[in-house]
Amino acid sequence: MSKPTAPVTMITGEPLIQPTEPTGPVPAQSVIKTLEILLADARAGEIQSIAYVVGTPDGTGNGWQGMNRQNMAMLGELAVLNRDIMDLLITTRLNPETGEVDYVPE
């Protein structure tokens, strides 16, 4: 018998079986918080353009919006971000099966 991927309910709406593990991607609360802060800043007019890279369960993507006279400065910031991510990858080791940090050198 296969394990259900969603709760099975009776006509009354009472669950008969609850899934024991998440049925889909788990929201990353730190990402949500950061996006909410950025959105509030954009709504206040503090952010005029954005370049981004996203990681999803299926891969990665990138894009930009509202590029303006700060294009060259933004390219510089992307270079700094690239270096910061490389530093993180060099100093931490992720378990490829779990995605959890296995080793952080001191």
C-alpha positions in Angstrom: 0.0 0.0 0.0 1.4 3.4 -1.0 1.9 6.2 1.6 -0.6 9.0 1.0 0.9 12.4 0.1 -2.0 14.4 1.5 -4.4 14.0 4.4 -7.3 11.6 3.6 -10.5 13.1 5.0 -13.9 11.7 5.7 -17.1 13.6 4.6 -17.1 15.4 8.0 -13.7 16.9 7.1 -11.9 15.0 9.9 -8.5 13.8 8.9 -8.1 10.0 8.9 -4.4 9.9 8.0 -1.9 12.7 8.4 1.3 12.6 6.2 4.4 12.0 8.2 6.6 14.2 6.1 6.1 17.4 4.1 4.3 16.9 0.8 6.2 19.7 -1.0 8.9 22.3 -0.6 9.2 23.8 2.8 9.2 27.6 2.8 12.5 29.2 3.7 11.5 31.6 6.4 14.7 33.6 6.2 14.1 34.1 2.4 10.6 35.2 3.0 11.7 37.7 5.7 14.3 39.2 3.4 11.9 39.5 0.5 9.3 41.2 2.7 12.0 43.7 3.8 13.1 44.4 0.2 9.4 44.7 -0.9 8.7 47.3 1.9 11.9 49.2 0.8 10.8 49.1 -2.9 7.3 50.3 -2.0 8.9 53.2 0.0 10.9 54.1 -3.1 14.2 53.2 -1.5 14.9 50.4 -4.0 14.8 51.4 -7.7 16.4 48.4 -9.3 17.2 44.8 -8.5 19.3 42.0 -9.8 18.7 38.5 -8.4 19.6 34.8 -8.4 17.1 32.3 -7.1 17.5 28.7 -6.0 14.5 26.4 -6.3 14.0 22.7 -5.7 14.3 22.3 -9.5 17.4 24.5 -10.2 18.4 28.1 -10.3 17.5 31.2 -12.2 18.3 34.9 -12.4 17.0 38.2 -13.6 16.9 41.9 -13.1 14.3 44.7 -13.1 14.5 48.5 -13.2 18.1 48.8 -14.3 19.1 52.5 -14.4 22.1 54.8 -14.1 23.6 52.5 -11.4 24.2 49.6 -13.7 28.0 49.7 -13.3 27.8 49.9 -9.5 25.3 47.0 -9.5 27.8 44.9 -11.5 30.4 45.6 -8.9 28.0 44.5 -6.1 27.3 41.3 -8.0 31.0 40.6 -8.2 31.2 41.1 -4.4 28.2 38.8 -3.9 30.0 36.2 -6.1 33.1 36.4 -4.0 31.0 36.1 -0.8 29.2 33.0 -2.0 32.5 31.4 -3.1 34.0 32.1 0.4 31.0 30.4 2.0 31.3 27.4 -0.3 35.0 27.1 0.5 34.6 27.4 4.2 31.5 25.1 4.6 30.7 21.7 3.4 27.2 20.6 2.7 26.0 17.0 2.8 24.7 16.5 -0.8 22.0 14.2 0.4 20.6 16.3 3.2 21.7 19.8 2.3 22.8 20.3 5.9 26.2 21.7 6.9 28.5 18.8 7.8 31.7 20.7 8.4 32.7 24.2 9.1 36.5 24.7 9.6 37.6 26.9 12.5 
